[in-house]
Amino acid sequence: YFNRAFEFRMPAAVRAARPLALALDATGHVWGAGPNGLVQYDGTDWSIYGNDSGLPTTELVDIEGDAAGNLWLLGRDQLVLLGPPRHATAPE
């Protein structure tokens, strides 16, 4: 915030994804969904999930996070549920 205005900076790849909906996950990461895919900001770096990401659709309309760590993605004709990341533990 400076001089009564906010400035949001993002890389060209994020602008190309055109995120129109934002959500926070349980770890505080920012997610954006739009007609060209999904983006995530971890506080330092951006990750872009487009056509080659394995998502069943990249035409996203909305996104929501829940307390269990899931992300709910609304596509044009489907609902996609992304569960929280699971970390493998080494055997003792």
Phi and psi in radians as a Rosetta constraint file:
Dihedral C 1 N 2 CA 2 C 2 CIRCULARHARMONIC -2.614 0.35
Dihedral N 2 CA 2 C 2 N 3 CIRCULARHARMONIC 2.318 0.35
Dihedral C 2 N 3 CA 3 C 3 CIRCULARHARMONIC 0.939 0.35
Dihedral N 3 CA 3 C 3 N 4 CIRCULARHARMONIC 0.780 0.35
Dihedral C 3 N 4 CA 4 C 4 CIRCULARHARMONIC 1.125 0.35
Dihedral N 4 CA 4 C 4 N 5 CIRCULARHARMONIC 0.504 0.35
Dihedral C 4 N 5 CA 5 C 5 CIRCULARHARMONIC -2.578 0.35
Dihedral N 5 CA 5 C 5 N 6 CIRCULARHARMONIC 2.590 0.35
Dihedral C 5 N 6 CA 6 C 6 CIRCULARHARMONIC -1.741 0.35
Dihedral N 6 CA 6 C 6 N 7 CIRCULARHARMONIC 2.502 0.35
Dihedral C 6 N 7 CA 7 C 7 CIRCULARHARMONIC -2.146 0.35
Dihedral N 7 CA 7 C 7 N 8 CIRCULARHARMONIC 2.203 0.35
Dihedral C 7 N 8 CA 8 C 8 CIRCULARHARMONIC -1.934 0.35
Dihedral N 8 CA 8 C 8 N 9 CIRCULARHARMONIC 2.115 0.35
Dihedral C 8 N 9 CA 9 C 9 CIRCULARHARMONIC -1.908 0.35
Dihedral N 9 CA 9 C 9 N 10 CIRCULARHARMONIC 2.407 0.35
Dihedral C 9 N 10 CA 10 C 10 CIRCULARHARMONIC -2.614 0.35
Dihedral N 10 CA 10 C 10 N 11 CIRCULARHARMONIC 2.620 0.35
Dihedral C 10 N 11 CA 11 C 11 CIRCULARHARMONIC -1.146 0.35
Dihedral N 11 CA 11 C 11 N 12 CIRCULARHARMONIC 2.835 0.35
Dihedral C 11 N 12 CA 12 C 12 CIRCULARHARMONIC -1.022 0.35
Dihedral N 12 CA 12 C 12 N 13 CIRCULARHARMONIC -0.631 0.35
Dihedral C 12 N 13 CA 13 C 13 CIRCULARHARMONIC -1.125 0.35
Dihedral N 13 CA 13 C 13 N 14 CIRCULARHARMONIC -0.600 0.35
Dihedral C 13 N 14 CA 14 C 14 CIRCULARHARMONIC -1.252 0.35
Dihedral N 14 CA 14 C 14 N 15 CIRCULARHARMONIC -0.756 0.35
Dihedral C 14 N 15 CA 15 C 15 CIRCULARHARMONIC -1.046 0.35
Dihedral N 15 CA 15 C 15 N 16 CIRCULARHARMONIC -0.658 0.35
Dihedral C 15 N 16 CA 16 C 16 CIRCULARHARMONIC -1.156 0.35
Dihedral N 16 CA 16 C 16 N 17 CIRCULARHARMONIC -0.527 0.35
Dihedral C 16 N 17 CA 17 C 17 CIRCULARHARMONIC -1.257 0.35
Dihedral N 17 CA 17 C 17 N 18 CIRCULARHARMONIC -0.342 0.35
Dihedral C 17 N 18 CA 18 C 18 CIRCULARHARMONIC 0.930 0.35
Dihedral N 18 CA 18 C 18 N 19 CIRCULARHARMONIC 0.977 0.35
Dihedral C 18 N 19 CA 19 C 19 CIRCULARHARMONIC -1.115 0.35
Dihedral N 19 CA 19 C 19 N 20 CIRCULARHARMONIC 2.163 0.35
Dihedral C 19 N 20 CA 20 C 20 CIRCULARHARMONIC -1.921 0.35
Dihedral N 20 CA 20 C 20 N 21 CIRCULARHARMONIC -0.281 0.35
Dihedral C 20 N 21 CA 21 C 21 CIRCULARHARMONIC -2.235 0.35
Dihedral N 21 CA 21 C 21 N 22 CIRCULARHARMONIC 2.449 0.35
Dihedral C 21 N 22 CA 22 C 22 CIRCULARHARMONIC -2.143 0.35
Dihedral N 22 CA 22 C 22 N 23 CIRCULARHARMONIC 2.628 0.35
Dihedral C 22 N 23 CA 23 C 23 CIRCULARHARMONIC -2.626 0.35
Dihedral N 23 CA 23 C 23 N 24 CIRCULARHARMONIC 2.722 0.35
Dihedral C 23 N 24 CA 24 C 24 CIRCULARHARMONIC -1.854 0.35
Dihedral N 24 CA 24 C 24 N 25 CIRCULARHARMONIC 2.451 0.35
Dihedral C 24 N 25 CA 25 C 25 CIRCULARHARMONIC -1.647 0.35
Dihedral N 25 CA 25 C 25 N 26 CIRCULARHARMONIC -3.133 0.35
Dihedral C 25 N 26 CA 26 C 26 CIRCULARHARMONIC -1.152 0.35
Dihedral N 26 CA 26 C 26 N 27 CIRCULARHARMONIC -0.312 0.35
Dihedral C 26 N 27 CA 27 C 27 CIRCULARHARMONIC -1.706 0.35
Dihedral N 27 CA 27 C 27 N 28 CIRCULARHARMONIC 0.020 0.35
Dihedral C 27 N 28 CA 28 C 28 CIRCULARHARMONIC 1.575 0.35
Dihedral N 28 CA 28 C 28 N 29 CIRCULARHARMONIC 0.129 0.35
Dihedral C 28 N 29 CA 29 C 29 CIRCULARHARMONIC -1.343 0.35
Dihedral N 29 CA 29 C 29 N 30 CIRCULARHARMONIC 2.543 0.35
Dihedral C 29 N 30 CA 30 C 30 CIRCULARHARMONIC -1.644 0.35
Dihedral N 30 CA 30 C 30 N 31 CIRCULARHARMONIC 2.295 0.35
Dihedral C 30 N 31 CA 31 C 31 CIRCULARHARMONIC -2.067 0.35
Dihedral N 31 CA 31 C 31 N 32 CIRCULARHARMONIC 2.516 0.35
Dihedral C 31 N 32 CA 32 C 32 CIRCULARHARMONIC -2.266 0.35
Dihedral N 32 CA 32 C 32 N 33 CIRCULARHARMONIC 2.429 0.35
Dihedral C 32 N 33 CA 33 C 33 CIRCULARHARMONIC -2.195 0.35
Dihedral N 33 CA 33 C 33 N 34 CIRCULARHARMONIC 2.491 0.35
Dihedral C 33 N 34 CA 34 C 34 CIRCULARHARMONIC -2.801 0.35
Dihedral N 34 CA 34 C 34 N 35 CIRCULARHARMONIC -3.026 0.35
Dihedral C 34 N 35 CA 35 C 35 CIRCULARHARMONIC -1.198 0.35
Dihedral N 35 CA 35 C 35 N 36 CIRCULARHARMONIC -0.188 0.35
Dihedral C 35 N 36 CA 36 C 36 CIRCULARHARMONIC -2.089 0.35
Dihedral N 36 CA 36 C 36 N 37 CIRCULARHARMONIC 0.327 0.35
Dihedral C 36 N 37 CA 37 C 37 CIRCULARHARMONIC 2.279 0.35
Dihedral N 37 CA 37 C 37 N 38 CIRCULARHARMONIC -2.856 0.35
Dihedral C 37 N 38 CA 38 C 38 CIRCULARHARMONIC -2.149 0.35
Dihedral N 38 CA 38 C 38 N 39 CIRCULARHARMONIC 2.443 0.35
Dihedral C 38 N 39 CA 39 C 39 CIRCULARHARMONIC -2.256 0.35
Dihedral N 39 CA 39 C 39 N 40 CIRCULARHARMONIC 2.697 0.35
Dihedral C 39 N 40 CA 40 C 40 CIRCULARHARMONIC -2.441 0.35
Dihedral N 40 CA 40 C 40 N 41 CIRCULARHARMONIC 2.397 0.35
Dihedral C 40 N 41 CA 41 C 41 CIRCULARHARMONIC -2.109 0.35
Dihedral N 41 CA 41 C 41 N 42 CIRCULARHARMONIC 2.133 0.35
Dihedral C 41 N 42 CA 42 C 42 CIRCULARHARMONIC -1.684 0.35
Dihedral N 42 CA 42 C 42 N 43 CIRCULARHARMONIC 0.197 0.35
Dihedral C 42 N 43 CA 43 C 43 CIRCULARHARMONIC 1.771 0.35
Dihedral N 43 CA 43 C 43 N 44 CIRCULARHARMONIC -0.275 0.35
Dihedral C 43 N 44 CA 44 C 44 CIRCULARHARMONIC -2.261 0.35
Dihedral N 44 CA 44 C 44 N 45 CIRCULARHARMONIC -0.884 0.35
Dihedral C 44 N 45 CA 45 C 45 CIRCULARHARMONIC -2.202 0.35
Dihedral N 45 CA 45 C 45 N 46 CIRCULARHARMONIC 2.714 0.35
Dihedral C 45 N 46 CA 46 C 46 CIRCULARHARMONIC -1.688 0.35
Dihedral N 46 CA 46 C 46 N 47 CIRCULARHARMONIC 2.496 0.35
Dihedral C 46 N 47 CA 47 C 47 CIRCULARHARMONIC -2.090 0.35
Dihedral N 47 CA 47 C 47 N 48 CIRCULARHARMONIC 2.407 0.35
Dihedral C 47 N 48 CA 48 C 48 CIRCULARHARMONIC -2.030 0.35
Dihedral N 48 CA 48 C 48 N 49 CIRCULARHARMONIC 2.248 0.35
Dihedral C 48 N 49 CA 49 C 49 CIRCULARHARMONIC -2.070 0.35
Dihedral N 49 CA 49 C 49 N 50 CIRCULARHARMONIC 1.782 0.35
Dihedral C 49 N 50 CA 50 C 50 CIRCULARHARMONIC -1.967 0.35
Dihedral N 50 CA 50 C 50 N 51 CIRCULARHARMONIC -2.570 0.35
Dihedral C 50 N 51 CA 51 C 51 CIRCULARHARMONIC -1.036 0.35
Dihedral N 51 CA 51 C 51 N 52 CIRCULARHARMONIC -0.524 0.35
Dihedral C 51 N 52 CA 52 C 52 CIRCULARHARMONIC -1.634 0.35
Dihedral N 52 CA 52 C 52 N 53 CIRCULARHARMONIC 0.246 0.35
Dihedral C 52 N 53 CA 53 C 53 CIRCULARHARMONIC -1.576 0.35
Dihedral N 53 CA 53 C 53 N 54 CIRCULARHARMONIC -0.196 0.35
Dihedral C 53 N 54 CA 54 C 54 CIRCULARHARMONIC 1.623 0.35
Dihedral N 54 CA 54 C 54 N 55 CIRCULARHARMONIC -0.052 0.35
Dihedral C 54 N 55 CA 55 C 55 CIRCULARHARMONIC -1.182 0.35
Dihedral N 55 CA 55 C 55 N 56 CIRCULARHARMONIC 2.499 0.35
Dihedral C 55 N 56 CA 56 C 56 CIRCULARHARMONIC -1.179 0.35
Dihedral N 56 CA 56 C 56 N 57 CIRCULARHARMONIC -0.356 0.35
Dihedral C 56 N 57 CA 57 C 57 CIRCULARHARMONIC -2.647 0.35
Dihedral N 57 CA 57 C 57 N 58 CIRCULARHARMONIC 2.592 0.35
Dihedral C 57 N 58 CA 58 C 58 CIRCULARHARMONIC -2.000 0.35
Dihedral N 58 CA 58 C 58 N 59 CIRCULARHARMONIC 0.056 0.35
Dihedral C 58 N 59 CA 59 C 59 CIRCULARHARMONIC -1.595 0.35
Dihedral N 59 CA 59 C 59 N 60 CIRCULARHARMONIC 1.514 0.35
Dihedral C 59 N 60 CA 60 C 60 CIRCULARHARMONIC -1.800 0.35
Dihedral N 60 CA 60 C 60 N 61 CIRCULARHARMONIC 2.510 0.35
Dihedral C 60 N 61 CA 61 C 61 CIRCULARHARMONIC -1.876 0.35
Dihedral N 61 CA 61 C 61 N 62 CIRCULARHARMONIC -0.636 0.35
Dihedral C 61 N 62 CA 62 C 62 CIRCULARHARMONIC -2.686 0.35
Dihedral N 62 CA 62 C 62 N 63 CIRCULARHARMONIC 2.855 0.35
Dihedral C 62 N 63 CA 63 C 63 CIRCULARHARMONIC -2.572 0.35
Dihedral N 63 CA 63 C 63 N 64 CIRCULARHARMONIC 2.489 0.35
Dihedral C 63 N 64 CA 64 C 64 CIRCULARHARMONIC -2.486 0.35
Dihedral N 64 CA 64 C 64 N 65 CIRCULARHARMONIC 2.566 0.35
Dihedral C 64 N 65 CA 65 C 65 CIRCULARHARMONIC -1.921 0.35
Dihedral N 65 CA 65 C 65 N 66 CIRCULARHARMONIC 2.649 0.35
Dihedral C 65 N 66 CA 66 C 66 CIRCULARHARMONIC -2.116 0.35
Dihedral N 66 CA 66 C 66 N 67 CIRCULARHARMONIC 3.013 0.35
Dihedral C 66 N 67 CA 67 C 67 CIRCULARHARMONIC -1.138 0.35
Dihedral N 67 CA 67 C 67 N 68 CIRCULARHARMONIC -0.379 0.35
Dihedral C 67 N 68 CA 68 C 68 CIRCULARHARMONIC -1.439 0.35
Dihedral N 68 CA 68 C 68 N 69 CIRCULARHARMONIC -0.046 0.35
Dihedral C 68 N 69 CA 69 C 69 CIRCULARHARMONIC 1.611 0.35
Dihedral N 69 CA 69 C 69 N 70 CIRCULARHARMONIC 0.118 0.35
Dihedral C 69 N 70 CA 70 C 70 CIRCULARHARMONIC -1.419 0.35
Dihedral N 70 CA 70 C 70 N 71 CIRCULARHARMONIC 2.668 0.35
Dihedral C 70 N 71 CA 71 C 71 CIRCULARHARMONIC -2.007 0.35
Dihedral N 71 CA 71 C 71 N 72 CIRCULARHARMONIC 2.274 0.35
Dihedral C 71 N 72 CA 72 C 72 CIRCULARHARMONIC -1.859 0.35
Dihedral N 72 CA 72 C 72 N 73 CIRCULARHARMONIC 2.060 0.35
Dihedral C 72 N 73 CA 73 C 73 CIRCULARHARMONIC -1.905 0.35
Dihedral N 73 CA 73 C 73 N 74 CIRCULARHARMONIC 2.199 0.35
Dihedral C 73 N 74 CA 74 C 74 CIRCULARHARMONIC -1.732 0.35
Dihedral N 74 CA 74 C 74 N 75 CIRCULARHARMONIC 2.062 0.35
Dihedral C 74 N 75 CA 75 C 75 CIRCULARHARMONIC -1.684 0.35
Dihedral N 75 CA 75 C 75 N 76 CIRCULARHARMONIC -3.095 0.35
Dihedral C 75 N 76 CA 76 C 76 CIRCULARHARMONIC -1.103 0.35
Dihedral N 76 CA 76 C 76 N 77 CIRCULARHARMONIC -0.638 0.35
Dihedral C 76 N 77 CA 77 C 77 CIRCULARHARMONIC -2.375 0.35
Dihedral N 77 CA 77 C 77 N 78 CIRCULARHARMONIC 0.328 0.35
Dihedral C 77 N 78 CA 78 C 78 CIRCULARHARMONIC -2.760 0.35
Dihedral N 78 CA 78 C 78 N 79 CIRCULARHARMONIC 2.811 0.35
Dihedral C 78 N 79 CA 79 C 79 CIRCULARHARMONIC -1.984 0.35
Dihedral N 79 CA 79 C 79 N 80 CIRCULARHARMONIC 2.263 0.35
Dihedral C 79 N 80 CA 80 C 80 CIRCULARHARMONIC -2.046 0.35
Dihedral N 80 CA 80 C 80 N 81 CIRCULARHARMONIC 2.295 0.35
Dihedral C 80 N 81 CA 81 C 81 CIRCULARHARMONIC -1.917 0.35
Dihedral N 81 CA 81 C 81 N 82 CIRCULARHARMONIC 2.107 0.35
Dihedral C 81 N 82 CA 82 C 82 CIRCULARHARMONIC -1.863 0.35
Dihedral N 82 CA 82 C 82 N 83 CIRCULARHARMONIC 2.062 0.35
Dihedral C 82 N 83 CA 83 C 83 CIRCULARHARMONIC -1.339 0.35
Dihedral N 83 CA 83 C 83 N 84 CIRCULARHARMONIC 2.864 0.35
Dihedral C 83 N 84 CA 84 C 84 CIRCULARHARMONIC -1.168 0.35
Dihedral N 84 CA 84 C 84 N 85 CIRCULARHARMONIC 2.692 0.35
Dihedral C 84 N 85 CA 85 C 85 CIRCULARHARMONIC -1.108 0.35
Dihedral N 85 CA 85 C 85 N 86 CIRCULARHARMONIC 2.462 0.35
Dihedral C 85 N 86 CA 86 C 86 CIRCULARHARMONIC -1.849 0.35
Dihedral N 86 CA 86 C 86 N 87 CIRCULARHARMONIC 2.335 0.35
Dihedral C 86 N 87 CA 87 C 87 CIRCULARHARMONIC -1.855 0.35
Dihedral N 87 CA 87 C 87 N 88 CIRCULARHARMONIC 2.226 0.35
Dihedral C 87 N 88 CA 88 C 88 CIRCULARHARMONIC -1.231 0.35
Dihedral N 88 CA 88 C 88 N 89 CIRCULARHARMONIC 2.526 0.35
Dihedral C 88 N 89 CA 89 C 89 CIRCULARHARMONIC -1.970 0.35
Dihedral N 89 CA 89 C 89 N 90 CIRCULARHARMONIC 2.508 0.35
Dihedral C 89 N 90 CA 90 C 90 CIRCULARHARMONIC -1.324 0.35
Dihedral N 90 CA 90 C 90 N 91 CIRCULARHARMONIC 2.452 0.35
Dihedral C 90 N 91 CA 91 C 91 CIRCULARHARMONIC -1.136 0.35
Dihedral N 91 CA 91 C 91 N 92 CIRCULARHARMONIC 2.570 0.35
